[in-house]
Amino acid sequence: MPTPSITTTYAGEFAGKYISAALLSGNTIAQGGITVKPNVKYKEVVKKVATSGLIGNASCDFTDAGSLTLTERILQPEEFQVNLELCKKDFRSDWEAVQMGYSAYDNLPPKFADFLIGHVAAKVAEQTEQNIWQGTDATAGEFDGLSTLLAAEGTVVDVTGTTVTSANVIAELGKIVDAIPSAVYGKEDLKIYVSQNIAKAYVSAQAALGYRDLYNVGKTDMNFQGIPLFVANGLADNDAVAAETSNLYFGTGLLSDHNEVKVIDMADLDGSQNVRIVMRFTAGVQYGIGSDIVLYT
């Protein structure tokens, strides 16, 4: 039986599974820390409604009272791609030589294609997680992350931070809670998004106070004064954000028919021993009401 030549194009619904693995495996998305808006082909308008003075004294007549302000924010995912080229020769010692064929014109092992896609998808997930929080549009392969957008928004509640340690983490988290607007405090989906170093400092502080086993903590949910702490792996050290999940958005067209992942063996095209991985996807973030968000930096 001839060894199969793996020059494969994964497109449409099947490709969506690979793209989903790449984009939805990041910590913030996978654990429900942000509102995901799929199938955004170009732009999506996030409507914001603000009302005031709605209640007035009763009378026999209809008396118009109060005001309603409707504003909008644009969620516009950007297009990204992965163009990766590898040489089959470099992997002969790591993969089944028999599956590659005995000829010098060897083929790509079937499992190798799966490995490449899995590896690249994991790297895309890692980068997307970082982009969600600290990406900057001026850098190739990045879009403006939430920290970047919030820092430029004048209505966001800013809290000046410091280097967080186990000795000061409780006081610093207290500053964030104190700054949360009254209209947001107590909301069901309110979270304090913290970086990994803040989470570590908090666990250490709890252990020192006797609230946790210092050497055998295990994986448990954390909260501070009743507000869930969400460890966002993409946040920069010593950064935190207090916001409702419903006020933070991640947009992508990953569920559209235009997703595709390609594993291309170039041997029949240019005679080389190269294999190419091609991925294309869109991603971007946005927030709704800036005055309901606390940014600790």
C-alpha angles and dihedrals in degrees: 000000000000118000109255118246108230104212097140137170116202108197142156119009095356091053089052089067091057094044090047090053090051098046103030099046095077115111097244095050099035094053096045097254094139137034108255117214109190129187094041100154098181116336138353124198116227106206120214122197123195123181135181140173095022098147120072138164116288120257139160092254134068104256116186110226138167131026136259121203119193117194133162142214125203122234106199116171116209126226119251136176142194117216109178128167125192133176117236090214091068092060103045093101092050100046134053105285091199091058089052090056131245095260122095084239092068128175133233112267112244093236091050092068090053091049093051094049093047092048095048092044090055091051091048089051091051093050093044091054090054092045092053090064111020106014120133121206092219090067117081112252094020139097127202106284127213094263090053093047095044093048089058094048114096096202095057115107105245123205119189110231138193139201102304119224135166087263096059105021095100092051092046093049087049089058090055093049091048090054096051109112115249091237090060102037110103096021112145096237097041112130138172106226110208135183121246095258092053090050091051092049091050093051089049092049092050091050091051089053091050096250094115137033103258094215104028110038100145123194109307134155114261130212137172118216089340096310114116116244112220114199103218106194092200095059116106118247114281092015127120138171129201111204146128115265088229089060095057122071137194115193129194141151092223094126095053124102091251096076116111141169120193131194106189126187103207096199095098093042105048105358093249129129092236129124122201130207115200124186131169127187143145129234140166142146137221139171130222117215113016096195089063093060131082118207117198114192 
